[in-house]
Amino acid sequence: MEQLNFENPWRHRAGSDDDNEEGPKDDIAVQFGFDDRSIRAAFVAKVFALVTVMFAITAAFSAVPIYNKDFKKWCNQEDHWWCVYVAMGVFFIFYITLMCCGRARRCFPCNLFILTCFTFSAATMTMFITATYSADAVLISLLITTGCSASIILFAATTKKDLTSCLGVAFILGICLMLFGLMACIFCIFLNWQFLYIVYAVLGALLCMFYLAIDIQLIMGGRRVEISPEEYIFAATHVFVDILGMFLNILGVVGNA
């Protein structure tokens, strides 16, 4: 197994095409393999535990305007939408910090503090967005997202197809979707082509599903590229953003259909 690079969350799996040297297959190698599997299993459990807590907080925030009609009216008032913009700003600041600052996301307890701020900002942003839709639309979107996420996780964990080799394709598709979104905004503002918003939401949901499948394989390991076990904050953030993006795009389709 190659030595971990603590400055890079990604690593190539030993025994892949990038590492063709065959090591001795003795008891020590077997023991190292067992240890690596144990570490990977603990890493996966920690990642999904963090993701569960993050979504529990987000769901608790989003449930408030559903059950409290007065608070929902307060959220929908234009005078209070500055809270959304502040939450979005904080969300992107901490998201970029978690993605780009390796030392910050690996330094305890700084990493948990940053992740907590990131989670609460995402929960606040989601709360205001869901407040603009009906409770039925939010519930239907939640059920669809849950079913899709479970199916994708099961598929990514069991398929023999190595989706981690599609990282370049995923990046290109993300850039294309961003450019399409900019053009859709222009057409919606000046030509009132509102159907483009639904088209963008559908494409965004499909891309988030593709991202989730890739990230699950990166977390599970055993592929050509995998996430280092030290990067549980990095991995949890990726899965959380994938599923949250999927939910918000599906909500955009269901709520405007």
ABEGO torsion letter per residue (X at the ends): XBBBBAABABBBBBGBAABABBBBBBAAAAAAAAAAAAAAAAAAAAAAAAAAAAAAAAAAAAAAAAABAAAAAAAABAAAAAAAAAAAAAAAAAAAAAAABAAAAABOAAAAAAAAAAAAAAAAAAAAAAAABBAAAAAAAAAAAAAAAAAAAAAAAABABBAAAAAAAAAAAAAAAAAAAAAAAAAAAAAGBAAAAAAAAAAAAAAAAAAAAAAAAAAAEGBABBBBAAAAAAAAAAAAAAAAAAAAAAAAAAAAX
